[in-house]
Amino acid sequence: MAPPNPLRHEVIRVYKQLLYMGREYPLGYDYFRPRLHKAFSAKADLQDEAEIRKGLEQAEYVKKEIEALYYLKRYRALKQRYE
């Protein structure tokens, strides 16, 4: 049995944050969740700590992109409402 990876908790934390953010995804949670699961499953076999960190950086980048998408959506709604 392999020893537990110290980055495991960090990966789970990022996954849960992305799942939470996906609830408001424009195409819907049913569109977002399977794609997120597929993306994380594709990298589930990584063992090298550097590769795992690289994947975490990519996930953080995606998280920031989703946040930007939400801010843009909110900005457009407010702009439409007050014009």
DSSP file (Angstrom, degrees, kcal/mol; ACC not computed):
  #  RESIDUE AA STRUCTURE BP1 BP2  ACC     N-H-->O    O-->H-N    N-H-->O    O-->H-N    TCO  KAPPA ALPHA  PHI   PSI    X-CA   Y-CA   Z-CA
    1    1 A M              0   0    0      0, 0.0     0, 0.0     0, 0.0     0, 0.0   0.000 360.0 360.0 360.0 132.0    0.0    0.0    0.0
    2    2 A A        -     0   0    0      1,-0.1     3,-0.1     3,-0.0     0, 0.0  -0.466 360.0-105.1 -77.4 146.7    1.4    3.4   -1.0
    3    3 A P        -     0   0    0      0, 0.0    -1,-0.1     0, 0.0     2,-0.0  -0.393  48.0 -90.8 -67.8 150.2    1.7    6.1    1.6
    4    4 A P        -     0   0    0      0, 0.0     0, 0.0     0, 0.0     0, 0.0  -0.332  40.8-116.1 -64.4 141.2   -0.9    8.9    1.4
    5    5 A N    >   -     0   0    0      1,-0.1     3,-1.5    -3,-0.1     4,-0.3  -0.616  12.1-140.9 -78.7 132.1    0.0   11.8   -0.7
    6    6 A P  T 3  S+     0   0    0      0, 0.0     3,-0.4     0, 0.0     4,-0.3   0.718 101.2  57.5 -67.0 -18.5    0.4   15.1    1.2
    7    7 A L  T 3> S+     0   0    0      1,-0.2     4,-2.4     2,-0.1     5,-0.2   0.495  78.7  94.1 -88.0  -3.3   -1.3   17.0   -1.6
    8    8 A R  H <> S+     0   0    0     -3,-1.5     4,-2.3     1,-0.2    -1,-0.2   0.900  84.3  48.8 -56.1 -45.1   -4.4   14.9   -1.5
    9    9 A H  H  > S+     0   0    0     -3,-0.4     4,-2.2    -4,-0.3    -1,-0.2   0.864 110.6  51.4 -65.7 -35.7   -6.3   17.3    0.8
   10   10 A E  H  > S+     0   0    0     -4,-0.3     4,-2.3     2,-0.2    -1,-0.2   0.899 109.6  49.6 -67.9 -39.9   -5.4   20.2   -1.4
   11   11 A V  H  X S+     0   0    0     -4,-2.4     4,-2.3     2,-0.2    -2,-0.2   0.921 112.2  48.0 -64.1 -43.9   -6.7   18.4   -4.5
   12   12 A I  H  X S+     0   0    0     -4,-2.3     4,-2.5    -5,-0.2    -2,-0.2   0.891 110.1  53.1 -64.2 -39.4   -9.9   17.6   -2.8
   13   13 A R  H  X S+     0   0    0     -4,-2.2     4,-2.2     2,-0.2    -2,-0.2   0.928 111.0  45.4 -61.9 -45.5  -10.3   21.2   -1.5
   14   14 A V  H  X S+     0   0    0     -4,-2.3     4,-2.5     2,-0.2    -2,-0.2   0.897 112.1  52.5 -66.1 -39.7   -9.8   22.6   -5.1
   15   15 A Y  H  X S+     0   0    0     -4,-2.3     4,-2.3     1,-0.2    -2,-0.2   0.921 110.7  47.0 -61.2 -44.5  -12.3   20.0   -6.5
   16   16 A K  H  X S+     0   0    0     -4,-2.5     4,-2.4     2,-0.2    -1,-0.2   0.880 111.1  51.8 -66.3 -37.9  -14.9   21.0   -3.9
   17   17 A Q  H  X S+     0   0    0     -4,-2.2     4,-2.4     2,-0.2    -1,-0.2   0.921 111.0  47.5 -64.1 -42.7  -14.4   24.7   -4.6
   18   18 A L  H  X S+     0   0    0     -4,-2.5     4,-1.9     2,-0.2    -2,-0.2   0.889 110.8  51.7 -66.2 -38.5  -14.9   24.1   -8.3
   19   19 A L  H  X S+     0   0    0     -4,-2.3     4,-0.5     2,-0.2    -1,-0.2   0.919 110.4  49.0 -61.5 -43.0  -18.0   22.0   -7.7
   20   20 A Y  H >< S+     0   0    0     -4,-2.4     3,-1.1     1,-0.2     4,-0.3   0.914 112.3  47.6 -62.9 -43.0  -19.4   24.8   -5.5
   21   21 A M  H >< S+     0   0    0     -4,-2.4     3,-1.3     1,-0.2    -1,-0.2   0.808 101.7  66.7 -67.6 -29.3  -18.6   27.4   -8.2
   22   22 A G  H >< S+     0   0    0     -4,-1.9     3,-1.5     1,-0.3    -1,-0.2   0.644  79.6  79.5 -68.9 -14.6  -20.2   25.2  -10.9
   23   23 A R  T << S+     0   0    0     -3,-1.1     6,-0.3    -4,-0.5    -1,-0.3   0.816 100.3  39.5 -62.5 -28.7  -23.6   25.6   -9.3
   24   24 A E  T <  S+     0   0    0     -3,-1.3    -1,-0.3    -4,-0.3    -2,-0.2   0.208  83.2 138.7-104.4  14.1  -23.9   29.0  -11.0
   25   25 A Y    X   -     0   0    0     -3,-1.5     3,-1.9     1,-0.1     6,-0.1  -0.360  60.1-125.2 -63.0 137.0  -22.3   27.9  -14.3
   26   26 A P  T 3  S+     0   0    0      0, 0.0    -1,-0.1     0, 0.0     3,-0.1   0.822 109.6  47.1 -56.0 -35.1  -24.2   29.5  -17.3
   27   27 A L  T 3  S-     0   0    0      1,-0.2     4,-0.1     2,-0.0     3,-0.1   0.479 122.4-101.7 -87.2  -0.9  -24.7   26.1  -19.0
   28   28 A G    X>  -     0   0    0     -3,-1.9     4,-1.9     1,-0.1     3,-0.6  -0.017  24.2 -85.9 102.2 156.4  -25.9   24.5  -15.8
   29   29 A Y  H 3> S+     0   0    0     -6,-0.3     4,-2.7     1,-0.2    -1,-0.1   0.832 123.0  61.0 -66.9 -34.3  -24.5   22.3  -13.1
   30   30 A D  H 34 S+     0   0    0      1,-0.2    -1,-0.2     2,-0.2    -2,-0.1   0.763 109.9  42.6 -67.0 -23.9  -25.5   19.2  -15.1
   31   31 A Y  H <> S+     0   0    0     -3,-0.6     4,-0.8    -4,-0.1    -2,-0.2   0.857 118.2  45.0 -82.7 -40.8  -23.1   20.3  -17.8
   32   32 A F  H  X S+     0   0    0     -4,-1.9     4,-2.3   -10,-0.2     3,-0.2   0.919 104.1  58.1 -73.7 -47.6  -20.3   21.4  -15.5
   33   33 A R  H  X S+     0   0    0     -4,-2.7     4,-2.7     1,-0.2     5,-0.2   0.889 104.5  47.6 -59.5 -48.2  -20.1   18.5  -13.0
   34   34 A P  H  > S+     0   0    0      0, 0.0     4,-2.3     0, 0.0    -1,-0.2   0.873 113.7  49.5 -63.1 -33.6  -19.3   15.6  -15.5
   35   35 A R  H  X S+     0   0    0     -4,-0.8     4,-2.2    -3,-0.2    -2,-0.2   0.890 111.5  48.1 -71.1 -38.3  -16.7   17.7  -17.2
   36   36 A L  H  X S+     0   0    0     -4,-2.3     4,-2.3     2,-0.2     5,-0.2   0.929 112.7  49.0 -64.9 -44.6  -15.0   18.6  -14.0
   37   37 A H  H  X S+     0   0    0     -4,-2.7     4,-2.6     1,-0.2    -2,-0.2   0.911 111.3  49.8 -61.3 -42.7  -15.1   15.0  -12.8
   38   38 A K  H  X S+     0   0    0     -4,-2.3     4,-1.9    -5,-0.2    -1,-0.2   0.894 109.8  51.3 -63.4 -40.6  -13.6   13.8  -16.2
   39   39 A A  H  X S+     0   0    0     -4,-2.2     4,-0.6     1,-0.2    -2,-0.2   0.907 114.7  42.1 -64.7 -42.2  -10.8   16.4  -15.9
   40   40 A F  H >< S+     0   0    0     -4,-2.3     3,-0.6     1,-0.2    -2,-0.2   0.870 112.6  53.9 -73.7 -35.5   -9.9   15.3  -12.4
   41   41 A S  H >< S+     0   0    0     -4,-2.6     3,-1.3     1,-0.2     4,-0.3   0.845 100.6  61.3 -65.8 -32.9  -10.2   11.6  -13.2
   42   42 A A  H 3< S+     0   0    0     -4,-1.9     3,-0.3     1,-0.3    -1,-0.2   0.792 111.7  38.4 -64.3 -27.2   -7.8   12.0  -16.2
   43   43 A K  T X< S+     0   0    0     -3,-0.6     3,-1.4    -4,-0.6    -1,-0.3   0.211  84.6 105.5-106.9  13.7   -5.1   13.1  -13.7
   44   44 A A  T <  S+     0   0    0     -3,-1.3    -1,-0.2     1,-0.3    -2,-0.1   0.751  74.0  59.0 -67.4 -24.0   -6.0   10.7  -11.0
   45   45 A D  T 3  S+     0   0    0     -4,-0.3    -1,-0.3    -3,-0.3     2,-0.1   0.407  75.1 123.7 -88.8   4.3   -3.0    8.4  -11.7
   46   46 A L    <   +     0   0    0     -3,-1.4    -3,-0.0     1,-0.2     3,-0.0  -0.435  25.9 166.6 -66.8 135.1   -0.4   11.1  -11.2
   47   47 A Q        +     0   0    0     -2,-0.1     2,-0.3   -42,-0.0    -1,-0.2   0.631  45.8  95.5-117.7 -29.6    2.2   10.2   -8.5
   48   48 A D     >  -     0   0    0      1,-0.1     4,-2.1     2,-0.0     5,-0.2  -0.490  67.9-142.7 -70.9 129.2    4.9   12.8   -9.1
   49   49 A E  H  > S+     0   0    0     -2,-0.3     4,-2.4     1,-0.2     5,-0.2   0.858 100.0  54.3 -62.5 -36.3    4.5   15.8   -6.7
   50   50 A A  H  > S+     0   0    0      2,-0.2     4,-2.1     1,-0.2    -1,-0.2   0.895 109.0  48.2 -65.5 -39.7    5.6   18.3   -9.4
   51   51 A E  H  > S+     0   0    0      2,-0.2     4,-2.1     1,-0.2    -2,-0.2   0.881 110.9  50.9 -67.9 -37.7    3.0   17.0  -11.8
   52   52 A I  H  X S+     0   0    0     -4,-2.1     4,-2.2     2,-0.2    -2,-0.2   0.919 110.3  49.3 -65.5 -42.9    0.3   17.2   -9.1
   53   53 A R  H  X S+     0   0    0     -4,-2.4     4,-2.3     2,-0.2    -2,-0.2   0.885 109.0  53.2 -62.7 -38.4    1.3   20.8   -8.3
   54   54 A K  H  X S+     0   0    0     -4,-2.1     4,-1.9     1,-0.2    -1,-0.2   0.908 109.5  48.6 -62.5 -41.9    1.2   21.6  -12.0
   55   55 A G  H  X S+     0   0    0     -4,-2.1     4,-2.2     2,-0.2    -2,-0.2   0.874 109.8  52.0 -64.4 -38.3   -2.4   20.2  -12.1
   56   56 A L  H  X S+     0   0    0     -4,-2.2     4,-2.4     2,-0.2    -2,-0.2   0.886 108.0  51.4 -65.6 -39.0   -3.3   22.2   -9.1
   57   57 A E  H  X S+     0   0    0     -4,-2.3     4,-2.0     2,-0.2    -2,-0.2   0.899 109.8  50.0 -63.5 -39.8   -2.0   25.4  -10.7
   58   58 A Q  H  X S+     0   0    0     -4,-1.9     4,-2.2     2,-0.2    -2,-0.2   0.900 110.1  50.2 -64.5 -40.8   -4.1   24.6  -13.8
   59   59 A A  H  X S+     0   0    0     -4,-2.2     4,-2.2     2,-0.2    -2,-0.2   0.886 109.2  51.1 -65.3 -39.1   -7.2   24.1  -11.6
   60   60 A E  H  X S+     0   0    0     -4,-2.4     4,-2.1     2,-0.2    -1,-0.2   0.877 108.9  52.1 -65.3 -36.9   -6.6   27.4   -9.8
   61   61 A Y  H  X S+     0   0    0     -4,-2.0     4,-2.1     2,-0.2    -2,-0.2   0.920 109.6  48.4 -63.6 -44.0   -6.3   29.1  -13.2
   62   62 A V  H  X S+     0   0    0     -4,-2.2     4,-2.4     1,-0.2    -2,-0.2   0.892 108.9  54.8 -62.6 -39.4   -9.7   27.5  -14.3
   63   63 A K  H  X S+     0   0    0     -4,-2.2     4,-2.2     1,-0.2    -1,-0.2   0.910 108.4  47.7 -61.1 -42.9  -11.2   28.7  -11.0
   64   64 A K  H  X S+     0   0    0     -4,-2.1     4,-2.3     2,-0.2    -1,-0.2   0.870 110.1  52.8 -66.7 -36.4  -10.1   32.3  -11.7
   65   65 A E  H  X S+     0   0    0     -4,-2.1     4,-2.1     2,-0.2    -2,-0.2   0.899 109.3  48.8 -65.1 -40.3  -11.5   32.1  -15.2
   66   66 A I  H  X S+     0   0    0     -4,-2.4     4,-2.2     2,-0.2    -2,-0.2   0.904 109.8  51.8 -66.3 -40.9  -14.9   30.9  -13.8
   67   67 A E  H  X S+     0   0    0     -4,-2.2     4,-2.5     1,-0.2    -2,-0.2   0.921 109.6  49.8 -60.1 -43.3  -14.8   33.8  -11.3
   68   68 A A  H  X S+     0   0    0     -4,-2.3     4,-2.4     1,-0.2    -1,-0.2   0.891 108.7  53.0 -62.1 -39.3  -14.2   36.2  -14.2
   69   69 A L  H  X S+     0   0    0     -4,-2.1     4,-2.2     2,-0.2    -1,-0.2   0.904 110.0  47.8 -62.1 -41.6  -17.0   34.7  -16.1
   70   70 A Y  H  X S+     0   0    0     -4,-2.2     4,-2.5     2,-0.2    -2,-0.2   0.900 111.2  50.1 -67.3 -41.3  -19.4   35.2  -13.1
   71   71 A Y  H  X S+     0   0    0     -4,-2.5     4,-2.6     2,-0.2    -2,-0.2   0.900 111.4  49.3 -64.0 -39.3  -18.2   38.8  -12.7
   72   72 A L  H  X S+     0   0    0     -4,-2.4     4,-2.5     2,-0.2    -2,-0.2   0.908 110.7  50.1 -64.8 -41.9  -18.8   39.5  -16.4
   73   73 A K  H  X S+     0   0    0     -4,-2.2     4,-2.0     2,-0.2    -2,-0.2   0.914 113.1  46.3 -61.7 -43.5  -22.3   37.9  -16.2
   74   74 A R  H  X S+     0   0    0     -4,-2.5     4,-2.4     2,-0.2    -2,-0.2   0.900 111.5  51.6 -66.5 -41.0  -23.1   40.1  -13.1
   75   75 A Y  H  X S+     0   0    0     -4,-2.6     4,-2.6     1,-0.2    -2,-0.2   0.918 110.4  48.5 -62.0 -44.3  -21.7   43.2  -14.8
   76   76 A R  H  X S+     0   0    0     -4,-2.5     4,-2.5     1,-0.2    -1,-0.2   0.886 110.7  50.9 -64.5 -38.6  -23.8   42.6  -17.9
   77   77 A A  H  X S+     0   0    0     -4,-2.0     4,-2.1     2,-0.2    -1,-0.2   0.922 113.2  44.8 -64.8 -43.7  -27.0   42.0  -15.8
   78   78 A L  H  X S+     0   0    0     -4,-2.4     4,-2.0     2,-0.2    -2,-0.2   0.902 112.9  51.1 -67.1 -40.3  -26.4   45.3  -13.9
   79   79 A K  H  < S+     0   0    0     -4,-2.6     4,-0.4     1,-0.2    -2,-0.2   0.920 112.2  46.6 -63.0 -43.7  -25.6   47.2  -17.0
   80   80 A Q  H >< S+     0   0    0     -4,-2.5     3,-0.6     1,-0.2    -1,-0.2   0.879 111.7  52.2 -65.2 -37.9  -28.8   45.9  -18.7
   81   81 A R  H 3< S+     0   0    0     -4,-2.1    -1,-0.2     1,-0.2    -2,-0.2   0.851 114.9  39.6 -67.9 -35.6  -30.9   46.7  -15.7
   82   82 A Y  T 3<        0   0    0     -4,-2.0    -1,-0.2     1,-0.2    -2,-0.2   0.256 360.0 360.0-105.3  12.9  -29.7   50.3  -15.3
   83   83 A E    <         0   0    0     -3,-0.6    -1,-0.2    -4,-0.4    -2,-0.1   0.446 360.0 360.0 -94.5 360.0  -29.6   51.4  -18.9
